[in-house]
């Protein structure tokens, strides 16, 4: 196989891996920058921090905190798809699936939030994200390389496009809340930009994979 043929067949893999790296790096990088380090909020932190805002507590903010956790779920699905490209049940595949399962659990709420029925109900969207990631892991573990490329590529496109829309809309809804609390205007941090770029790369990888014979 020539280098050109290899890129044609594996270009989707490069895009997907780049997307996963960007999403995870962005998820743990500041989405809200602040001169005071303790007030800079990563994607992982902002979902927990913003729940204390009065409008979020009252349910009038038009904001679902689960939107902040989409990059983790998308990365988990991406890792599962990469595992599916490993033709045999090797240690590499199982390591990738284990990593995907671990990443899929990142949206799990704090235990103190789910000690009541109301807390569990309030966190159903986050449980849904966890289930989505774990379903992708289970599908690859069971069917692996037998999954059709068009279906796997379509799954990447769907999770990437859905995530890009939800993440962007969630930040737009959160921005005025953060600005009111901080008493200053904010710009999207590098973490959000990286997460969005990763989701775009995931979409590209999915389209490439679906078109690959």
C-alpha angles and dihedrals in degrees: 000000000000122000090251092053091047092053090047091053098037103030089100089057092054091050093046094049090047089050092050092049092048094047095050093043090048093046091059096039127082117287088176117039122207133171088235107072093214091059096050106104125209123205088256092052104039094068091059096038097051094054088080093061110110095234092050092049090049092048093236098112096085087229130131110199090207088077090074090062100054094099090061093051092045090050090051091052090047092052090049090052091050088051089053089059090063100092100206133047094259130155088259091061093048091046090052091048091049089050091048091051091050093050090046089061095057093094090058109130123240111274091240089061096058101045091103135049091245090053092051092049092049090054099047092111090057091048087051091055090050091050091050092055094045092048089056090050092048092047092054092044090054104036103016116165092006091076109108114251094230090057095046092045090048090052090054092049092048096048092043096047094042091048093049092053095044096044093048093046092047093053092047089054092046097046099079090045092054092044091053092050094044094041090225140085116261135202125211109275126234090258093063091047091051092048091050091047089051091053090050090050089051090054090050092049091050094050091047092049094047090053094047115101 
